[in-house]
Amino acid sequence: MKYYIIAGEASGDLHGSNLIRALKKADPGADIRCWGGDLMEEAGGTIVKHYKEMSFMGFAEVLANIRQIFKNIAFCKEDISAFRPDVIIFIDFSGFNLRIASWAKAEGYRTNYYISPQVWASREGRVRKIRSSIDEMYVILPFEKQFYEEKHGFPVHYVGHPLLDAIEAKGSADSSAFREKHGLSEGKEIIALLPGSRKQEVEKMLSLMLSVVPQFPEYEFVIAGAPSLDTEFYSRFTKESRVHFVRGETYALLQCAKAALVTSGTATLETALFKVPQVVCYKGNWISYQIAKRIITLKYISLVNLIMDREVVTELIQNDLTHKALVRELKAILTGPKREALLKSYEELEAKLGGGGASEKAARMIVDSLKNS
């Protein structure tokens, strides 16, 4: 059967790659065409457009690139029409995907959504569009099933979180080998810096994160480079001799880290699942932030706190994200009771997510649905 998958970000590329492998296992003859990244291509998908060409962060950035976005939408429709898939699978990336889904449903295509847009965070009215344009929804957060079914009367499938599978698949990192490879001292513990995956957010976040380095001379600081950004982009941030840089080894870095400073997003959950105490950071474009805070209805911005429904990790947002606050909160999670409480809460978090196998469950349901239609 023919599958068309659309993912528009680094996290979607990761989860899309695991879904592709699972689809090929459930349907050995699967022909998969997709929008995504290197991981999806390595898994066996034919890449139509790379997510690096279409990832724009924030309202202001979207407006500045609106012409290109509409060109991408038009091209996507043309490509789907030429490929004629048995099913289109959307992965998060709601602004783009919901436009395509509405068109695709009207054109008679079967539409599935894997990893729900965060409609529970803002613009809840989008649920109406999802109900009218999506045949099957596969959700990965425990509270999403209740949100859709009890609040909106839209049946969905809860498959568990695919990060559990992605982390297990990576296996254990050799700390000594990792340190030797990147010139890290055996005698100093590591603080990981995860400044995000988009150029705009990295530019805003990384300088602030690096400002704490002089206050922690007994630690090694290591920046996790995003796959969507060139290594050269980070060179101006790594001139400080005590700062190291790794690319494509975020999971290995987290396995070796004592603590982390993390930009809000999927990385907050990844860091928690590796049992690394963290401080969550976010500072956006002023205009984008002013708009966002008026439409986002959540108490928290990190997935960790949202899933736990309480403040487990400290969130430093916009004006609260200062050098002084970063130093204070980082010190608090390196040693002492706050660190211990965090680690205990992480165990509870993992239990809430259930077992692994999200990609396999979703793929099996998708294939079975096609076979039975």
RODO-2510 file (C-alpha; in nm, 4 decimals, decimal comma):
residues 373
     n   res          X          Y          Z
     1     m     0,0000     0,0000     0,0000
     2     k     0,1000     0,3623    -0,0466
     3     y     0,1579     0,5952     0,2479
     4     y     0,2172     0,9713     0,2433
     5     i     0,3605     1,1115     0,5687
     6     i     0,4037     1,4802     0,6555
     7     a     0,6344     1,5888     0,9419
     8     g     0,7742     1,9406     0,9668
     9     e     1,0194     1,9429     1,2578
    10     a     1,3129     1,7500     1,4055
    11     s     1,0945     1,5678     1,6606
    12     g     0,8499     1,4735     1,3840
    13     d     1,1402     1,3366     1,1804
    14     l     1,2425     1,1167     1,4752
    15     h     0,8942     0,9809     1,5390
    16     g     0,8220     0,9569     1,1676
    17     s     1,1318     0,7424     1,1157
    18     n     1,0198     0,4947     1,3810
    19     l     0,6694     0,4881     1,2336
    20     i     0,8122     0,4170     0,8871
    21     r     1,0094     0,1201     1,0208
    22     a     0,6981    -0,0104     1,1940
    23     l     0,4848     0,0365     0,8805
    24     k     0,7378    -0,1549     0,6716
    25     k     0,7296    -0,4354     0,9279
    26     a     0,3481    -0,4471     0,9278
    27     d     0,3289    -0,4029     0,5491
    28     p     0,6480    -0,5289     0,3773
    29     g     0,5322    -0,3857     0,0446
    30     a     0,4760    -0,0356     0,1820
    31     d     0,5602     0,2500    -0,0567
    32     i     0,6241     0,5547     0,1609
    33     r     0,6616     0,9107     0,0368
    34     c     0,7131     1,1867     0,2925
    35     w     0,7972     1,5358     0,4066
    36     g     1,0522     1,5052     0,6855
    37     g     1,4237     1,4727     0,7392
    38     d     1,7317     1,2541     0,7290
    39     l     1,5994     1,0021     0,9821
    40     m     1,2838     0,9353     0,7826
    41     e     1,4907     0,8924     0,4696
    42     e     1,7255     0,6492     0,6453
    43     a     1,4215     0,4510     0,7615
    44     g     1,3129     0,4001     0,4008
    45     g     1,0885     0,6931     0,3153
    46     t     1,1256     0,8885    -0,0095
    47     i     1,1764     1,2513     0,0979
    48     v     0,9850     1,5112    -0,1016
    49     k     1,0857     1,8167     0,1011
    50     h     1,3151     1,8494     0,4034
    51     y     1,1756     2,0067     0,7192
    52     k     1,4690     2,2507     0,7225
    53     e     1,2963     2,4301     0,4362
    54     m     0,9665     2,4841     0,6177
    55     s     1,0226     2,5200     0,9915
    56     f     0,9300     2,8737     1,0995
    57     m     0,8915     2,9574     1,4684
    58     g     0,6453     3,2088     1,6124
    59     f     0,3783     3,4345     1,4677
    60     a     0,6169     3,7032     1,3424
    61     e     0,8394     3,4502     1,1659
    62     v     0,5408     3,2815     1,0016
    63     l     0,4140     3,6141     0,8692
    64     a     0,7577     3,6977     0,7296
    65     n     0,7631     3,3687     0,5389
    66     i     0,3955     3,3440     0,4449
    67     r     0,4595     3,3424     0,0681
    68     q     0,6915     3,0420     0,0941
    69     i     0,4453     2,8619     0,3214
    70     f     0,1666     2,8957     0,0654
    71     k     0,4015     2,7723    -0,2076
    72     n     0,4769     2,4664     0,0054
    73     i     0,1044     2,3994     0,0569
    74     a     0,0353     2,4182    -0,3159
    75     f     0,3281     2,1892    -0,3962
    76     c     0,2196     1,9384    -0,1313
    77     k    -0,1297     1,9114    -0,2806
    78     e     0,0159     1,8581    -0,6275
    79     d     0,2524     1,5898    -0,5031
    80     i    -0,0207     1,4025    -0,3163
    81     s    -0,2434     1,4115    -0,6244
    82     a     0,0372     1,2647    -0,8362
    83     f     0,1241     0,9912    -0,5807
    84     r    -0,2373     0,8907    -0,4968
    85     p    -0,1669     0,7375    -0,1518
    86     d    -0,3970     0,4938     0,0275
    87     v    -0,3593     0,7042     0,3413
    88     i    -0,2046     1,0353     0,4430
    89     i    -0,0446     1,0396     0,7885
    90     f     0,0086     1,3766     0,9555
    91     i     0,2627     1,4175     1,2376
    92     d     0,2020     1,7241     1,4600
    93     f     0,2987     2,0433     1,2613
    94     s    -0,0591     2,1670     1,2881
    95     g    -0,0568     2,4948     1,0913
    96     f     0,0518     2,3204     0,7727
    97     n    -0,1000     1,9771     0,8288
    98     l    -0,4533     2,0876     0,9121
    99     r    -0,4684     2,2859     0,5885
   100     i    -0,3608     1,9830     0,3891
   101     a    -0,5930     1,7527     0,5863
   102     s    -0,8993     1,9640     0,5112
   103     w    -0,8192     1,9584     0,1390
   104     a    -0,7295     1,5875     0,1413
   105     k    -1,0521     1,4836     0,3103
   106     a    -1,2554     1,6786     0,0544
   107     e    -1,0582     1,5051    -0,2221
   108     g    -1,1519     1,1643    -0,0817
   109     y    -0,8209     1,0592     0,0748
   110     r    -0,8051     0,8607     0,3984
   111     t    -0,6531     1,0856     0,6658
   112     n    -0,4756     0,9773     0,9864
   113     y    -0,3074     1,1935     1,2495
   114     y    -0,0184     1,0542     1,4561
   115     i     0,0867     1,2831     1,7420
   116     s    -0,1882     1,5357     1,7942
   117     p    -0,1448     1,9094     1,7443
   118     q    -0,1437     2,0812     2,0819
   119     v    -0,5030     2,1986     2,0528
   120     w    -0,5399     2,1453     2,4265
   121     a    -0,2884     2,4286     2,4745
   122     s    -0,4337     2,6952     2,2480
   123     r    -0,7008     2,7561     1,9849
   124     e    -0,9161     2,4677     2,1016
   125     g    -1,1573     2,5517     1,8233
   126     r    -0,9257     2,3615     1,5885
   127     v    -1,0793     2,0399     1,7237
   128     r    -1,3752     2,1067     1,4924
   129     k    -1,1424     2,1031     1,1933
   130     i    -0,9781     1,7833     1,3184
   131     r    -1,3154     1,6119     1,3598
   132     s    -1,4229     1,7091     1,0092
   133     s    -1,0966     1,6270     0,8298
   134     i    -0,9320     1,3373     1,0180
   135     d    -1,0516     0,9751     1,0008
   136     e    -0,8313     0,8350     1,2783
   137     m    -0,6245     1,0075     1,5483
   138     y    -0,3400     0,8360     1,7366
   139     v    -0,2408     1,0288     2,0517
   140     i     0,0737     0,9902     2,2630
   141     l    -0,0036     1,1775     2,5861
   142     p    -0,2338     1,0208     2,8483
   143     f    -0,4469     1,3309     2,9026
   144     e    -0,5150     1,3719     2,5286
   145     k    -0,7541     1,0752     2,5128
   146     q    -0,9704     1,2277     2,7840
   147     f    -0,9502     1,5695     2,6189
   148     y    -1,0767     1,4460     2,2830
   149     e    -1,3272     1,1841     2,3934
   150     e    -1,4821     1,3301     2,7074
   151     k    -1,4640     1,6977     2,6216
   152     h    -1,5193     1,6848     2,2464
   153     g    -1,6809     1,3490     2,1729
   154     f    -1,4128     1,2501     1,9220
   155     p    -1,2835     0,8903     1,9654
   156     v    -0,9033     0,8579     1,9488
   157     h    -0,6434     0,5853     2,0004
   158     y    -0,3891     0,6229     2,2826
   159     v    -0,0718     0,4380     2,1792
   160     g     0,1798     0,5623     2,4379
   161     h     0,4762     0,7910     2,3837
   162     p     0,7228     0,7019     2,1039
   163     l     1,0130     0,8618     2,2922
   164     l     1,0223     0,5531     2,5128
   165     d     1,1003     0,3441     2,2050
   166     a     1,3459     0,5963     2,0599
   167     i     1,5420     0,6072     2,3853
   168     e     1,5451     0,2298     2,4269
   169     a     1,6635     0,1845     2,0671
   170     k     1,9690     0,4029     2,1284
   171     g     2,1043     0,1762     2,4009
   172     s     2,3530     0,2816     2,6675
   173     a     2,6331     0,5242     2,5952
   174     d     2,9908     0,4600     2,7072
   175     s     3,0676     0,7646     2,9212
   176     s     3,4455     0,7261     2,8978
   177     a     3,4362     0,6837     2,5200
   178     f     3,2052     0,9845     2,4832
   179     r     3,4365     1,2011     2,6957
   180     e     3,7475     1,0897     2,5107
   181     k     3,5865     1,1511     2,1701
   182     h     3,4948     1,5098     2,2586
   183     g     3,7949     1,6046     2,4697
   184     l     3,6008     1,6113     2,7969
   185     s     3,7726     1,5708     3,1322
   186     e     3,7073     1,2520     3,3279
   187     g     3,7321     1,4544     3,6477
   188     k     3,4507     1,7007     3,5716
   189     e     3,0798     1,6339     3,5526
   190     i     2,8802     1,7524     3,2505
   191     i     2,6059     2,0114     3,2209
   192     a     2,4143     1,9725     2,8926
   193     l     2,2792     2,2729     2,7038
   194     l     1,9818     2,2035     2,4757
   195     p     1,8947     2,5415     2,3201
   196     g     1,6333     2,4192     2,0720
   197     s     1,6147     2,3124     1,7092
   198     r     1,5271     2,6314     1,5207
   199     k     1,7734     2,9043     1,4337
   200     q     1,5656     3,1838     1,5870
   201     e     1,5259     3,0150     1,9238
   202     v     1,8890     2,9004     1,9438
   203     e     2,0064     3,2575     1,8824
   204     k     1,7876     3,3800     2,1673
   205     m     1,8524     3,0989     2,4133
   206     l     2,2149     2,9940     2,3812
   207     s     2,3791     3,3221     2,4784
   208     l     2,1751     3,3293     2,7982
   209     m     2,2581     2,9681     2,8764
   210     l     2,6286     3,0272     2,8192
   211     s     2,6259     3,3265     3,0522
   212     v     2,6266     3,0879     3,3505
   213     v     2,9459     2,9062     3,2496
   214     p     3,1900     3,1240     3,4525
   215     q     2,9908     3,0542     3,7714
   216     f     3,0458     2,6767     3,7387
   217     p     3,4199     2,6235     3,6736
   218     e     3,4098     2,2721     3,8186
   219     y     3,1782     2,1492     3,5396
   220     e     3,2112     2,0847     3,1656
   221     f     2,9410     2,2504     2,9511
   222     v     2,8362     2,0759     2,6298
   223     i     2,6009     2,2170     2,3651
   224     a     2,3726     1,9713     2,1838
   225     g     2,3581     2,0808     1,8199
   226     a     2,0271     2,0495     1,6359
   227     p     2,0239     1,8322     1,3211
   228     s     1,8454     2,1126     1,1366
   229     l     2,1335     2,3597     1,1852
   230     d     2,4857     2,3535     1,0416
   231     t     2,7794     2,3095     1,2760
   232     e     2,9212     2,6376     1,1478
   233     f     2,6187     2,8208     1,2877
   234     y     2,7309     2,7312     1,6411
   235     s     3,0923     2,8431     1,5961
   236     r     3,0334     3,1942     1,7327
   237     f     2,8882     3,0420     2,0490
   238     t     3,1668     2,7893     2,1051
   239     k     3,4631     3,0296     2,1033
   240     e     3,4588     3,0127     2,4820
   241     s     3,7305     2,7515     2,5486
   242     r     3,5355     2,5781     2,8238
   243     v     3,2328     2,5063     2,6053
   244     h     3,2114     2,1907     2,3970
   245     f     2,9812     2,0999     2,1114
   246     v     2,8301     1,7711     1,9910
   247     r     2,6060     1,7021     1,6951
   248     g     2,3772     1,4039     1,6484
   249     e     2,4645     1,2729     1,9954
   250     t     2,2052     1,4362     2,2198
   251     y     2,0990     1,1075     2,3779
   252     a     2,4583     1,0084     2,4513
   253     l     2,5147     1,3520     2,6020
   254     l     2,2089     1,3229     2,8270
   255     q     2,3188     0,9797     2,9458
   256     c     2,6454     1,1363     3,0627
   257     a     2,5043     1,4632     3,2027
   258     k     2,4665     1,5676     3,5647
   259     a     2,2091     1,8396     3,4811
   260     a     2,0736     2,0324     3,1843
   261     l     1,9379     2,3671     3,0687
   262     v     1,6659     2,2935     2,8165
   263     t     1,4561     2,5048     2,5816
   264     s     1,0885     2,4115     2,6126
   265     g     0,9657     2,1440     2,3723
   266     t     1,0069     1,7700     2,3245
   267     a     1,3587     1,7945     2,4690
   268     t     1,2155     1,8568     2,8175
   269     l     1,0516     1,5133     2,8119
   270     e     1,3593     1,3464     2,6622
   271     t     1,5745     1,4952     2,9378
   272     a     1,3342     1,3716     3,2046
   273     l     1,3254     1,0195     3,0622
   274     f     1,7053     1,0111     3,0824
   275     k     1,6644     1,1081     3,4501
   276     v     1,8614     1,4328     3,4139
   277     p     1,7551     1,7210     3,6437
   278     q     1,6772     2,0246     3,4293
   279     v     1,5777     2,3888     3,4178
   280     v     1,3311     2,4658     3,1391
   281     c     1,3905     2,7907     2,9511
   282     y     1,1908     2,9903     2,6997
   283     k     1,2286     3,3382     2,5546
   284     g     1,0599     3,4213     2,2262
   285     n     1,0186     3,7101     1,9892
   286     w     0,8419     3,9876     2,1862
   287     i     0,5487     4,0150     1,9449
   288     s     0,5086     3,6371     1,9191
   289     y     0,5179     3,6030     2,2968
   290     q     0,2594     3,8763     2,3506
   291     i     0,0233     3,6995     2,1109
   292     a     0,0955     3,3531     2,2491
   293     k     0,0321     3,4386     2,6130
   294     r    -0,3133     3,5675     2,5178
   295     i    -0,4230     3,2464     2,3472
   296     i    -0,2384     2,9723     2,5377
   297     t    -0,4485     2,8523     2,8295
   298     l    -0,2026     2,6165     3,0000
   299     k    -0,0421     2,6594     3,3408
   300     y     0,2872     2,5137     3,2162
   301     i     0,4937     2,5060     2,8975
   302     s     0,7025     2,1919     2,9550
   303     l     0,5697     1,8468     2,8722
   304     v     0,7006     1,7206     3,2036
   305     n     0,4802     1,9540     3,4076
   306     l     0,1837     1,9148     3,1724
   307     i     0,1834     1,5370     3,2023
   308     m     0,2333     1,5466     3,5790
   309     d    -0,0171     1,8322     3,6169
   310     r     0,2073     2,0041     3,8687
   311     e     0,5370     2,1920     3,8729
   312     v     0,8060     1,9259     3,8695
   313     v     1,0702     2,1178     3,6748
   314     t     1,1312     2,4908     3,7097
   315     e     1,0193     2,6945     3,4092
   316     l     1,1920     3,0268     3,3426
   317     i     0,9811     3,2061     3,0844
   318     q     1,0434     3,5352     2,9006
   319     n     1,1265     3,8076     3,1602
   320     d     1,1880     3,5460     3,4307
   321     l     1,4678     3,3987     3,2205
   322     t     1,7675     3,5946     3,3478
   323     h     2,1307     3,5167     3,4195
   324     k     2,0704     3,5390     3,7944
   325     a     1,7698     3,3057     3,7835
   326     l     1,9554     3,0503     3,5688
   327     v     2,2495     3,0407     3,8086
   328     r     2,0186     3,0030     4,1099
   329     e     1,8083     2,7236     3,9600
   330     l     2,1036     2,5341     3,8158
   331     k     2,2734     2,5302     4,1551
   332     a     1,9527     2,3960     4,3092
   333     i     1,9395     2,0885     4,0846
   334     l     2,3065     1,9940     4,0990
   335     t     2,2927     1,8821     4,4625
   336     g     2,0445     1,8766     4,7466
   337     p     1,6739     1,8091     4,8081
   338     k     1,5416     1,9677     4,4884
   339     r     1,7548     1,7330     4,2803
   340     e     1,6339     1,4289     4,4744
   341     a     1,2699     1,5356     4,4438
   342     l     1,3107     1,5800     4,0684
   343     l     1,4552     1,2333     4,0196
   344     k     1,1725     1,0794     4,2202
   345     s     0,9112     1,2634     4,0124
   346     y     1,0764     1,1440     3,6911
   347     e     1,0057     0,7837     3,7935
   348     e     0,6389     0,8710     3,8388
   349     l     0,6372     1,0462     3,5017
   350     e     0,7690     0,7418     3,3180
   351     a     0,5073     0,5211     3,4812
   352     k     0,2332     0,7583     3,3629
   353     l     0,3472     0,7235     3,0023
   354     g     0,2883     0,3490     3,0074
   355     g     0,4976     0,0947     2,8222
   356     g     0,6767     0,1185     2,4904
   357     g     0,5689     0,0149     2,1436
   358     a     0,3870     0,3325     2,0360
   359     s     0,5144     0,3215     1,6774
   360     e     0,4273    -0,0464     1,6363
   361     k     0,0784     0,0005     1,7832
   362     a     0,0027     0,2968     1,5572
   363     a     0,1420     0,1253     1,2462
   364     r    -0,0512    -0,1940     1,3105
   365     m    -0,3778    -0,0015     1,3560
   366     i    -0,3164     0,2013     1,0386
   367     v    -0,2394    -0,1056     0,8282
   368     d    -0,5287    -0,3079     0,9709
   369     s    -0,7664    -0,0197     0,9037
   370     l    -0,6565    -0,0072     0,5399
   371     k    -0,6872    -0,3833     0,4968
   372     n    -1,0362    -0,3839     0,6438
   373     s    -1,1663    -0,0869     0,4461
***
